[in-house]
């Protein structure tokens, strides 16, 4: 059994034990089932007020507000009840999940299950030392995420020499070595016909998104700025200054009906000419 599956199995068992202490009969019906063409971590059956309720469960560790949006989106499978199983759900995250009507249980005993006539809403329980521990591999640390990103964008490159992958990802040769040693253990790379192949790309992407928000993105932020208004983005073209717009600003330009509250720009450095252009269009100041 690979390391990740082993940890997920333990966490599911811990979370179900915690929910049973709330007086709920909870059982695993099947591990890693196919659900609408994708693979969930388990089918979980809960008996609520004598009624059998079946959930497609997804296991997540180390939940953070920055990663929560992607997690909620993953759980929104059409036609299936989804259940988030976590090591620990903080009160802040519990409130967000509650507001989004996302069912969850964790290993600490926190839970939100709303299936009338049953409503279970528990938050504020503290995690045990074991439940709070977050096993993370080197592949999902900052430089490892660069390698994974390069492979997700170019899956055919997974069978290339490590030096070529390192050049593509912009990392040291040694970094590729330990990432490529770890991904097979996690079930994302296998040798097929004496060639390496990337497996479960969608699942790897999901894990990359969560780890990126938690680990890599904070290291990439060059600066934050405030402006009295954001009107300047309509007339200033970031591409003239070697920058690309993402996030809400990019969505606004594509859809023509959004009003962005923040703008996210991607580039190798802060370009003074761009800041000056933005300042001249609408006074801006660093924050």
C-alpha positions in Angstrom: 0.0 0.0 0.0 1.4 3.4 -0.9 2.1 5.9 1.9 -0.7 8.3 1.0 -3.4 5.5 0.9 -2.2 4.2 4.2 -2.5 7.6 5.8 -5.9 8.2 4.2 -7.2 4.8 5.5 -6.0 5.6 9.0 -7.7 9.1 8.9 -11.0 7.6 7.6 -11.0 5.1 10.5 -10.2 7.9 13.0 -12.9 10.2 11.7 -15.5 7.4 11.7 -14.6 6.5 15.3 -15.1 10.1 16.3 -18.5 10.3 14.6 -19.6 7.1 16.3 -18.9 8.8 19.6 -21.7 11.2 18.6 -24.0 8.2 18.5 -24.0 7.8 14.7 -23.6 4.4 13.1 -20.9 4.9 10.4 -19.4 2.3 8.1 -17.2 2.1 5.1 -19.1 0.5 2.2 -16.2 0.6 -0.3 -12.8 2.1 -0.6 -11.7 4.1 -3.7 -14.9 3.7 -5.7 -15.6 5.1 -9.1 -18.0 8.1 -8.8 -19.3 9.8 -12.0 -16.1 8.8 -13.9 -13.8 10.0 -11.1 -12.5 8.2 -8.0 -13.5 9.0 -4.5 -11.7 7.9 -1.4 -14.6 5.9 -0.1 -18.3 5.2 0.0 -19.4 6.0 3.6 -22.8 4.9 4.9 -24.2 6.8 7.9 -27.4 5.8 9.6 -29.2 8.9 10.7 -32.5 8.6 12.6 -32.8 5.1 11.2 -32.3 6.3 7.7 -29.4 5.0 5.6 -27.4 7.9 4.0 -24.6 7.2 1.5 -21.8 9.7 0.9 -18.9 9.8 -1.6 -16.1 10.8 0.8 -13.0 12.8 0.0 -10.1 12.9 2.5 -8.2 16.2 3.0 -5.5 17.1 5.4 -4.2 20.5 6.5 -7.3 22.5 5.4 -6.6 26.2 5.1 -8.9 29.1 4.0 -6.7 29.6 0.9 -7.3 26.0 -0.2 -10.9 25.7 0.8 -12.4 27.0 -2.5 -10.8 24.3 -4.5 -11.8 21.6 -2.0 -15.5 22.7 -2.0 -15.5 22.7 -5.8 -14.2 19.2 -5.9 -16.9 18.0 -3.5 -19.7 19.4 -5.7 -20.3 16.2 -7.6 -23.7 16.3 -9.4 -26.1 13.7 -8.2 -24.1 12.5 -5.3 -23.9 13.4 -1.6 -20.4 14.4 -0.8 -18.7 14.1 2.6 -15.4 15.9 3.5 -13.2 13.8 5.9 -10.4 15.9 7.5 -7.8 15.5 10.1 -9.0 18.8 11.7 -11.5 21.5 10.8 -10.9 24.7 12.6 -13.9 26.8 13.9 -13.3 29.3 11.1 -13.3 26.7 8.3 -16.3 24.9 10.0 -18.3 28.1 9.7 -17.4 28.4 6.0 -18.3 24.8 5.3 -21.6 25.2 7.2 -22.5 28.3 5.2 -21.8 26.4 2.0 -23.8 23.4 3.3 -20.8 21.0 2.9 -21.1 17.9 5.0 -17.9 17.1 7.0 -16.5 15.1 9.8 -13.0 15.2 11.3 -10.8 13.1 13.5 -11.2 15.6 16.4 -15.0 15.1 16.6 -16.2 18.2 14.7 -19.0 17.5 12.2 -21.7 19.1 10.1 -24.4 16.7 8.8 -27.7 18.1 7.6 -30.1 15.5 6.3 -33.6 16.2 7.6 -34.8 15.4 10.1 -31.2 15.0 11.4 -29.0 18.0 12.0 -25.5 17.5 13.6 -23.4 20.6 14.0 -20.3 20.3 16.2 -17.3 22.7 16.1 -14.5 23.8 18.5 -13.3 20.3 19.4 -9.6 20.3 19.6 -7.5 17.8 17.6 -5.4 15.1 19.3 -1.6 15.2 18.6 -2.0 12.3 16.2 -4.9 13.9 14.3 -3.1 17.2 14.0 0.0 15.7 12.4 0.1 16.4 8.7 2.3 14.0 6.7 3.8 15.8 3.8 6.2 14.6 1.2 9.0 16.5 -0.4 7.2 16.3 -3.7 4.7 18.8 -2.4 7.1 21.3 -1.0 7.9 24.4 -3.0 10.5 23.2 -5.5 8.8 19.8 -5.8 5.6 21.6 -6.8 7.5 23.3 -9.7 8.4 19.8 -11.0 4.9 18.6 -10.7 3.5 21.7 -12.5 5.9 21.1 -15.4 4.8 17.4 -15.7 1.1 18.3 -15.5 1.6 20.8 -18.3 3.7 18.4 -20.3 2.8 14.8 -19.4 4.8 13.3 -22.2 8.0 14.7 -20.5 7.7 12.4 -17.6 9.8 9.8 -19.4 12.6 12.3 -20.3 16.0 12.4 -18.6 16.0 14.1 -15.3 18.2 16.9 -16.6 15.6 17.8 -19.2 12.8 17.8 -16.7 14.9 20.0 -14.3 15.5 22.5 -17.2 11.8 22.5 -18.0 10.8 23.1 -14.3 13.6 25.5 -13.5 14.9 23.5 -10.6 18.1 21.7 -9.7 18.7 18.2 -11.1 18.6 16.7 -7.6 15.2 18.0 -7.0 13.8 16.1 -9.9 15.4 12.9 -8.5 13.6 12.9 -5.2 10.3 14.0 -6.8 10.4 11.2 -9.3 11.3 8.7 -6.5 8.3 9.8 -4.5 5.5 10.1 -7.1 5.4 6.4 -7.9 4.9 5.6 -4.2 1.9 8.0 -4.2 0.5 6.2 -7.3 1.1 9.1 -9.8 3.8 7.5 -11.9 4.3 4.0 -13.1 6.4 2.2 -15.7 4.3 0.9 -18.6 6.2 -0.9 -21.4 9.5 0.2 -19.9 8.4 3.9 -20.1 7.3 6.1 -17.3 3.7 7.3 -17.5 1.9 10.0 -15.5 -1.2 8.5 -13.8 -4.3 10.1 -12.1 -3.5 13.5 -13.5 -6.7 15.1 -12.3 -6.1 13.9 -8.8 -2.5 15.1 -8.9 -3.7 18.5 -10.1 -6.1 18.7 -7.2 -3.4 18.0 -4.7 -1.1 20.4 -6.5 -3.6 23.2 -6.2 -4.1 22.7 -2.5 -0.3 22.5 -1.8 0.4 25.5 -4.1 -1.9 27.7 -2.1 -0.4 26.5 1.2 3.3 26.2 0.3 4.4 27.8 -2.9 2.2 30.8 -3.5 3.3 32.7 -0.3 6.9 32.4 -1.5 6.0 33.9 -4.9 4.4 37.1 -3.8 6.5 40.0 -4.9 4.4 42.8 -3.3 0.9 44.0 -2.4 -0.5 47.4 -3.3 -3.6 49.3 -2.5 -5.5 51.8 -4.7 -8.3 54.2 -4.0 -10.3 52.5 -6.8 -9.5 49.8 -9.3 -10.7 51.7 -12.3 -7.2 51.9 -13.7 -7.2 48.3 -14.7 -9.6 49.1 -17.6 -7.1 51.3 -19.4 -3.7 50.0 -18.3 -2.4 47.0 -20.2 -0.2 44.8 -18.0 1.2 42.9 -21.0 3.0 46.0 -22.1 5.1 45.7 -19.0 5.8 41.9 -19.1 2.9 41.1 -16.7 -0.1 38.9 -17.1 -3.4 39.4 -15.2 -5.1 36.6 -13.4 -7.8 36.1 -10.8 -10.8 38.5 -10.6 -9.4 41.0 -13.1 -8.9 38.4 -15.8 -12.4 37.0 -15.2 -13.8 40.5 -15.5 -12.1 41.0 -18.9 -13.4 37.7 -20.2 -17.0 38.0 -18.9 -17.5 41.8 -19.1 -19.9 41.7 -16.2 -17.7 41.3 -13.0 -16.3 44.0 -10.8 -13.0 42.9 -9.3 -12.2 43.6 -5.7 -8.6 42.6 -6.1 -6.2 42.2 -9.1 -3.6 39.5 -9.4 -0.7 40.1 -11.7 2.0 37.5 -12.6 5.5 38.4 -13.7 9.2 38.1 -12.8 9.4 41.4 -10.9 7.6 44.6 -9.9 7.8 46.8 -13.0 8.1 50.5 -11.9 6.7 51.8 -15.2 3.6 49.7 -14.7 3.2 51.1 -11.2 3.6 54.6 -12.5 1.0 54.1 -15.2 -1.4 52.8 -12.7 -0.7 55.7 -10.4 -1.3 58.2 -13.2 -4.6 56.6 -14.1 -5.9 56.4 -10.5 -3.8 57.2 -7.5 -2.3 54.0 -6.0 -0.1 53.5 -2.9 1.8 50.6 -1.5 0.2 48.6 1.3 
